Amino acid sequence: MLRDMELTVKQVQQNVKEAQDRQKSYVDLKRTFKEFEVGNHVYVKVIPRKNSLRLGNCVKLSPMYCGPFEILARIRSVAYQLALPATIKVHNVFHVSLLKKSVHDATHVIIWTEIQVELEGEFQVEPKSIIDRREHVL
């Protein structure tokens, strides 16, 4: 009876090991390796519940990423120290899973001559031309 129990325990341990290996292979298919260099710029993922990084009152409309911030140092293989402004009251070392590489794109530049701002800070929207018109008869 003791020998049967030992065989059963060994069989259970082997089944658990096989299940762990199978689940690890599924996870490894989706896992990506991230690595950044000192001097690169990255975005930090904002956790909505943290008040220090929240920009506004509405959690749903708050941005998902904040930045870009410069990388000052690589602490370990998965931790980076960032140059945060003094207004953000959080620790400046972040895990690599919270970082997203910042790629500079020249097409994202806003041309200020096209935007007219009133004194109250609202945009003046005036169409250049009306392209089409439809009338609905009820």
Residue, then its C-alpha position, 0 to 999 in steps of 0.5 A: m500500500l505504501r509503494d502504491m501511494e509513492l507511485t501515485v505521488k510520483q505520477v501526480q508530480q509528473n503530471v503537474k510538471e507536464a502541465q506547468d511546461r505546457q502552460k509556460s510554452y503557451v505564455d512564451l509565445k506571447r512574451t516579448f523581450k524589451e530592452f532600452e538604452v540609457g538616453n532613450h525616451v520612453y512613456v510610462k504606463v499610468i495606473p488609474r488608481k494612483n493619484s500622483l500620475r492621474l491627469g484629471n478627475c475622470v479615470k476613463l478619459s485619463p491617458m494610458y501613458c505619460g511622458p516621454f521621459e529620458i532613461l537615466a540608468r539601467i538598474r537591473s535587467v528589468a528596472y530602469q531609472l527615469a528623469l521625472p519632473a519634480t511635480i510627479k511624486v513617485h519613485n523614479v525606478f520603473h519595471v520594464s513592463l510599464l515602459k513603452k518606447s517613444v518614437h519621434d514622428a515629425t507628422h505629429v507636430i501641430i501647426w500653430t498658425e491653423i489654430q485660433v484661440e479665444l481669450e477664454g481658451e476655447f477653439q474657434v472652429e470655422p469651416k473652410s467650405i461646405i462640401d455637401r448638404r442634405e435635407h431630411v423630410l419628416 
